[in-house]
Amino acid sequence: MTARGATNLRRPDEAGTPRQFEDGSATPALVLAESSTELSQWVMSRRSHHPQVASFIAPFNRGAGTVESVSAAVLAGLGKRPDLYSLKRPAEPLASAWMLNGAATDVLVFDAQRIAGWLVPDVAAWLCNLGVRPWFIYCWADNGFDSGEHRSTRRVLRETADAQAARWGVEVLDESALRAAFKDSPKRKQQPPKPPKRPSGLPLLPRVDGVVFRSACRDLLPAEQAQLVDARFVATVRHLRERCRIERRRGGNGRVRLAEMLRRVLADTSDTEEFVLTARAAQVAMLNEGWLLRINAIQMVASADTRPRPGVATAAGVWDRFDAYRDPDLGVAAGLYEAGVALEDFPVLTLGDVEDDGHVVRVKGLEVRPECARYVRVLVSFRQLCGAVGSDSLFSTHRADSIRPLHAYTLLHKPLDELEAHTSDKSFGRRPPAADEWLKRHGIVLEALGNLKTATDARTSRRTRTKS
């Protein structure tokens, strides 16, 4: 399946062929305005008011520039930081992949007269065929005096804009129309700073066993907080009991399935208190289903406080930080590793391993978190725009169509060094830990009640041996 706009990319053997507008493409816009510092600042601030807008000032000398250089400027307008780790890929297909997946619907080009006249139609066709509307803002400078040279510059820009508008069948707009199209979003009243709250909204909970958890909360917490905690606890117990029954009906190794289910539920908790409540609720739910959770409270709280996990990353907005990178590979690596794909398997993943029904993205049958699904879609679009097919590798570099496990490790942990984006624990190594190992590192051990030996059993066994 070829991504939309793939035929719009410039290929080496077509370097001299002008791009054509495709049927159903967007319509470019032309604006003629007086240049000023205030206007340039207003244009560059549009993305903060309209997240679907990318803005950049044409950084080219008149008569120079390429679509590749414009693409690099578009990536910067999309918020991609050039100082962060990059795979040195061509900017044009990379920018196309981001915009095909909703990164922008409009691109504002300030000082468009600095782009070569022969290049403007190419840029317009490239963006419009991707479903993005370009706004070419031609600016003339008012130097405070009315000279013949000044009038000539304004006249030349007007003639250039009129000629281009006639080819595209559009009107030349003025500054007021531009400002009306991208108005400032309403300013929110600044509220006084509030003390930071836990993302889960839970108070500090007692560190007691699950079977006495509700009574301890009623005795130790204020009535309103105790009522909130009790309702959350009961709902969590019911949810986990239902999950246990579902896993039991699936057959196979029930202990492995329950451990993996419990790991998933605990990994999605947003803070330590939610982790404690969920673990204690799991004790009660598992006990009803014939399983025992042994919990080391000190180790559990310490690990919940210090070890990274997806729920904490989501609550802290860590997944959004990957948007600062030009390449989507770093967000994809974090999402796939969290889903259970080993770093050693990254080099052998292919485009055919990705399943996307428009709502859920799966790789090798493993569901990717919604926060990471868009990075997977961007990477797939990029590879397709570069001519890759289903049997080709999902990951690539600027030199090769595949990567090594060491490179995959860099993709996973580079954001930790640059953005402090904690999504995985470095101590886990290249392969995600098994559910039992993950639980054990959090002080939790799952055992079947039928396999347990109580103190009474031990005393009875000793008496039997003595009599014999």
C-alpha positions, 0 to 999 in steps of 0.5 A: 500500500503506497502512502498518499503523496508518495508520487509527489516526491522528487526522484533523482531521475526526475530532477528537472520535471515540475511537480503537478497538482493532484486531483483533490489537493489543497489550494495555495494562498498568496498574501501581500503585506508590509514587512515588520518585526511585529508581523514576523513574530506574529507569524512565527507564534501561530503554532502556539495558538493553532497546533495544526499550523507550521511557520517559518521564515524563508532562509534562502537567498533570492534565486537559490534554494531547493524543496529539500531546504524548504522541507528542513525549514518545515520540520523546524516549523513543526517543532522538530529541534535540529540540535537533538539526536538525528538519523541524518535522513533527507528532510523531504520524505520525513516532513511529508510523513509527519504532515501525512499523519496530521502534524499540520494542515497549514504552512505559513511561509514568511518572506516568500519572495526570498524563495526562487520564483521557479521553486515556489510552484514546486513547493506549492505542489508538494504541500498541496498534494499532501493535503496541506495548504501553503500560505506564501506571504510576500513582504515589502519593506517600508523604510519611512520614505517614498523612493522610486526604488521602494515603489519598484520593489512593491510593484514587482512583488505585486506583479509577481503575486498577481501572476502566480495567483492567475496561474493558481486561480486564487486571489491575492490576500492582504494582511487583515485576511491573514490575521483573520484566518489565524486569530489568537486563541482566547487567553486563559485567566492565570490561576494562582499556583496550586500545590502539586497533586498526585496524578491519580488524585489519591491521598497518602495510603496506609502501607497495610495488607490487602485484606485489612486495607479498607478498614485501615483507610476508614480508620486512618483517613478523613471521611471524604478521602476514605470514601473515595479510596474505598470506592476506587478499591472496590472497583479495582477488585471487581475489575481484576477479578473479571480479568482473572476469569478471562485469563483463566478461560483462555487456558494455557499456563494460567500463572504466566497469563495472570502475571502478565496481566498483573504486570500490565495493570501495575505498569499503567499506574500513574503514581506510587499511591495508585500502584499501592492501591492496585497491588492491594486490590490485586491481593484481594482479587487473586485470593478469591481466585485461588492465588496469593500475592506475597508483597514486600511493602518496602521494596514495592514502594521504593520500586514504584517511586524510582523505577520508570513505567509507562503510566508514570511516563504518560502522566508526566507527558513524556511521550509528547517529548518525542515529538521534538525529534525529527525522526519518529524512530525514538518514539517507536522504539520506546513504544515497541519495547514497552509493548514487549518487543526485544531490542534484538528483534528490532532489526528484523521487524518489517513493514508487514509486521505493522497492523493498523485498523485506524484505531489500534496499532499492533506490531507482531500482534502486540498492541502499541500504546495510543501515545506511541501509535502516531510515531509508528504511523509516521515511520511507516509513511516515511518508509513507504514514501522512500519506496519500501514495501511490506517485506522491507525493514521497519527501521533504517538509517541514512546509509542502510535499510536496516539497523543493529541491536546496538543502534536500537539500544541507542534509539531507546535510551537517547531521549533519557540523556537529552530530554530525561524522557524515562520510559524504560529501566536501563537495568532491564537490558536489551530484552524486556523482563518477563512478567515474573521478573518485573513483579519480583523487582517490585517486591511482588511474588505470585503463588498458587494457594494449592502449592503453599505450605503453612506453618501447621503443615510443617509441624504436622510433617515433622510429627509424622516423620518423628513417629515413623 
